[in-house]
Amino acid sequence: MTPLLFTVAVFALSVAAGVLGSLLGLGGGIIVVPALTLLLHIDIRFAIGASIVSVIATSSGAAAAYVRDGMTNLRVAMFLELGTTAGALSGAYLAGVVPVRTLYLVFGAVMGYSALAMFRKRHAELAVAVPADALADRLALHGSYVDEALGREIHYPVTGSTIGLGLMYVAGVVSGLLGIGSGALKVPAMDLAMRLPIKVSTATSNFMIGVTAAASAGVYFARGQVDPFVAGPVAMGVLTGALGGSRLLGRLQSSVIRKVFVAVLLWVSLEMLLKGVR
């Protein structure tokens, strides 16, 4: 494959990854890493380095639109970033000593868990009554947004804030270890543990993933695992896709977003697990 054809292929894959990443709050890394390794046969460590850069690009592109539209819960994001940033630093250092095959297996297991967790709520549009949470009340984490698909303003409470913070540390470790932005864990954590609407979970995850990725990006740069020849077209493609995807989220039904989320995660989980056991 010529360098020009390689660049075009990487850019095209990254545009698709950016659209899905912004819609599902996954940062694009969940598509970029397996696409680069399985389709273009790039070493997974360089794919992860490029993915870290693409995650920051996705967050920059989609997060601004979601904040403008009022879908992002900034208080929840700032609270949960305490856990994800600490976890991202831990995961980035672990990545230097964990074998490549183990990375594939961990990646596949994380994706499979996320898919099963979301599958259980595939028909839900909005959360029903949730338990009271004193910490969420004290920090004023509750919020509202305008749902274009339903044509009305949605007010929602937040619960499970302590559990959510713990899960975000785990999500941060996964982000630093695998370069995926950890949206695959952040979205289920906010959707299932904290009972946020799926659109708010997605928008808030897009806001958070850039901060999480930035915390670990320096470690990958220092190791020389960010190749500009790969990371450049990946970042440009993901940013282009993220800007387009951010315009679609408000118009889609929550159940559709969940179903797409599950389908993407199951495919990636299967491919990466097979790669890890071969």
TALIN-V962864 format. One line per field, one symbol per residue. ss: DSSP state (h for helix, s for strand, l for the rest). phi: phi as a letter, one per 20 degrees, with the letter a starting at -180 (. if undefined). burial: b if it has 9 or more other C-alpha atoms within 8 Angstrom, else e. A space follows every 50 residues. Layout:
ss=???
phi=???
burial=???
//
This chain:
ss=llhhhhhhhhhhhhhhhhhhhhhhllllhhhhhhhhhhhllllhhhhhhh hhhhhhhhhhhhhhhhhhlllllhhhhhhhhhhhhhhhhhhhhhlllllh hhhhhhhhhhhhhhhhhhhllllllllllllllhhhhhllllssssslll lsssssllllhhhhhhhhhhhhhhhhhhllllhhhhhhhhhhhllllhhh hhhhhhhhhhhhhhhhhhhhhhlllllhhhhhhhhhhhhhhhhhhlllhh hllhhhhhhhhhhhhhhhhhhhhhhhhl
phi=.fgffffffffffffffffffffdmdnnffefffffeeedlegfffffff fgfffffgfffeffffffemefeffffffffgffffffffffffffdeff ffffffgfffffffffffffdfefecfegdffcfffffelefbbbeeffe mbeddcedclfffgfffffffffffffdmdnmffdffffffeeemfggff gffffgfffffffffdfgffffemedegfeffffffffffffffffeegf eeffffffffgfffffffgfffffffef
burial=eeeeebbbebbbbbbbbbbbbbbbbbbbbbbbbbbbbeeeebebebbbbb bbbbbbbbbbbbbbbbbebbbbbebbbeebbbbbbbbbbbbbbbbeeeee bbbbbebbbbbbebbbbbbeebeebebeebeebeebbeeebbebbbbeee eeeeebbbbbbebbbbbbbbbbbbbbbbbbbbbbbbbbbbbbbbbbbbbb bbbbbbbbbbbbbbbbbebbbeeebbbeebbbbbbbbbbbbbbbbbbbbb bbbbbbbbbebbbebbebbbbbbebbee
//
